[in-house]
Amino acid sequence: MKCILVLVVLVAVSVWAEEEALSTSDRIERANRDIVRSPGQPIIEDDVALDSEAERNADPCTQYSCMWPKSNDGKVYVAYTISSEYSSRERSIIERGLESFQDFSCLRFVRRTSEIDYLKIQSLDGCWSWIGRRGNAQDLSLRRSGCVYHDTVQHEVLHALGFHHEQKRSDRDEYIRIVFENVIPGKEHNFDKVNTLNQGTTYDYGSVMHYTKYAFSKNNQPTLVGIPDPNVEFGTAPEMSEKDIIRLNRLYC
């Protein structure tokens, strides 16, 4: 019996270590892989929630005001709740991810009291968020198994603040090539380009919002290749990059 318990512990530690070593996009892709969505949950494109299939070809933020409002004191307060299903350690990771935004921006995440618009952080089916402010209670999913990490929290929160994946940028074709022949059939929409506002910044291979080279690969061959340098590294950021922070501040602060 003691040997069995030791084996179970070793397996659990091995799985945890493997998840810790994954990049943000790899972790999200793994957590969302083969998930059967529960009734009532939105359509999910990778880790972005959509109201309908039609939204896949347009930025929802161009259709309505999706920014969180600035207060008279110059700060942007975003209310949130965290589900009680998380352990104290998981809650601490999520809260530290939220608090990290106040280290370098005017964003302040505050526990909801009576605010009408707020982020409702829960362990739903995988890691995902809506793009920008939706109004009222707004789901942001960080599944307990595979999603509760500092970089993943920042990634999903950036979606909720209005940011797309970096490789969807309007100018991405100058910096990255999509190798569609290597993409899993039916997953091509995850590489659609969006008419983004890039806040006067250049393309950022180091963004926490960037996919890895093998995202949605059907054959372990790259689906994303850098231009002009095919050997450039991307998709491995452990946290927000300098350009992520600049864009955030230019948009909100």
N, C-alpha and C positions, 0 to 999 in steps of 0.2 A: 504493500500500500504506500509506504514511504517513497519507494522508487517511482511509483506512478505519479505521486504528487510532485516530485522533483521534475519529472518529465513534463508535466503540464505547465509548471512554472517556467521552465526553460523555453518551451514552445511559445508561451505568452510573451516572454521577454524578447524572443527572436522576432515575432510579429511586430511588436512595438518598435524595435530597433529598425526594422525594415521600413516601417511607415515614417519614422523620424528622418530617414535618409532620402525620402522622396522629395522631388521638387513640388512647388505649389500646384502646378497644372497636372502633374502626374498623380498627385494625391487626390485632387478633385476628380480627375478622370476615373481613377480606380474606385473612388467612393460612389460615383454615379453610374458605374458600369452595370448594365443588365438590370437596373432597377425598374420594377413595375410600379408606376405611380398610383398612389391611393386615390380613390374617387374624390373629386372636388379640388385636387391640386392642379396648378397651372401647367401648360405646356412648357417643357424645359429644353432650351437649346444649350447643350453643354451644361453651364451652371447659371444661365440667365433665364428668368421666368418671362413667359409671353402670354398675352391674352388669346392670341390666335395665330394660325400659321402665317397669315398675311404680314404680321409684324417682323417676320424673319428678314424681309427685304428693306426695312426702314428702321431708323432710330426712333423709338417711341418718344424720346424727349423732344423731337421736332414737332410732335403733335399736341403737346401740352407742357405746361411749366413743371419741370421735374426737379428743380433745385430746391433745397431746403432753405428757408428764409433766414436772412441776417437780422439780428436784433439791434436795438438802438445802441447797445454798447459795442457793436462791431463784431460780436461773436455769433457763431451759428450753432444753435442748440438743437441737438437731435435726441429726442426722447427714445427710450428703449425699455423693453422688458426681457428677462431671460427666464426660460422655462425652469421650473423646479426639478425637472427630471435630470438635470446635469448634476454631477458630483461637485463638491467644493473645489476640487482641483480644476475641473473643466470650466467651472464658472470663473475661476481666477484667470485662466488663460484667455477666455473671451473678454473679460473686463480689462485685462492688461492690453489686449489688442485694441479695444475701444479707446482706452486712455492714451495709447501711443499717439493718437491723432493730435492731442492737445500739446504734445511735445514740440510740434513743428508747424502748427496751423491755428486758425481761429475756430476750428471745429471743437465742440464740447458735447460729449455724449453724457446725457443725464438720465437717471432712473425716472421712468414715467410716473407722474402723479395724476394729472387730469388732462394732459395733452391729447388732442384729437388725433394728430398725425404722429406715429411712432413706429419704430422697428420692433417686431415681435420675433425674437430670436428663439428658435425651437430646433429640436432634433427631428426633422422630417425625413423625406426620402432623398438622402444625399446632401451635397453642398450646392446651394444656389441662392440667388437673390434677384429681385426685380432691378431694372435700370432706373435710377433716380427715385424721387419722392412720388409715391402713388396716392397718398391721402388715406387717412384712417389707419387702422392696424395693418401693418405691412410685413408679411412673412419674410424672414431671412433664415434659411435652413443651414444648420451646422450639425450634421448627424454625429452622434456621439462616437460612432465607429468610423474613423477615418477623416473627420473634418475639423476637429477641435485642435487647431495649431495656430500659432501667432500669425504666420504668413497667410494662412487660409482665411482667418478672421479679417485681416486687412484687405485681402482680395475681394471677399464678398461685400464688405462694407463699401469699398470703392465703387462696386457696381451700384449699390444702393444710393451712392452720392451722385451717380450719373455717368460713370466711366465704363467704357467698353474694353475688351481685350486689345492689347497693343497691336497685334497682327491684323486687327480689323480696321486700323487707321486708314483714313482717306488716301494717304500717300504711301501706303505699305508696299506697293509694287516696285518702288524704287529701292527698297531695303530687304525685301523678303520675297521668295518665290514659293508659291503653293504647288506642291507636287501631287496633283489630284489623282494620278494613277496609283498612288500608294495609300490613298484614303479609304477607310472602310466604306463600302457602299451604303448610301443613306445618311452619311455623316458629313457630306460636302457642305451643307449649310453652316456648319460651325466655322467655316473659313470665309463666309460672305464679308465683303468689304462694306464699311459704313461711312457715311458722309460726316465724319467726326470734326469737332472743334479741337484742335491740337494745342491751343493756348500758346502758340508761338514757340513750341519746343520741337526739337528734332526727334527722329525715331529713337526709341529706347530699347535696345536689346536687353538691358538690365532691369526692365520693369517687372514688378511683381504681378503684372497683368499679362505677361507674355507666355504663350504656350511653349512647350519643349519641341525639339526637332521631330520627335516621333509621335506627336499628339494624333490620336485617332488613326494610327497606322495599321493597315491590314496585313503587312508582311515584314514588320520590323525594319522597314526602310524609311528614311526621312520623309515627312510630309511638309516640312518647312526647311528651306535652304536660304542662307544669308546671301545678300547681294551688296557689293561685289565679292566679298570674302565668304566662300562657302563653309569656311571653318570657324566662323565667328560663333561664340557661345551665347546662348540665350535660354530663357525659361527656367533658370535655376536660382532666382533671387529669393533669399530667405526672409526678406522684408521689403517695404517700399523703397524705391530708388530715389536718388536726388531729383530726377526729372518727374517721377510720380508726385513728389512733394511740391515741386514748382508748379505743376499743372493744377494740383489741388488748391494751392494758394491763389493762383491767378483766377481760378474760377470762382472761389468762394470768399477770399480774403482781400 
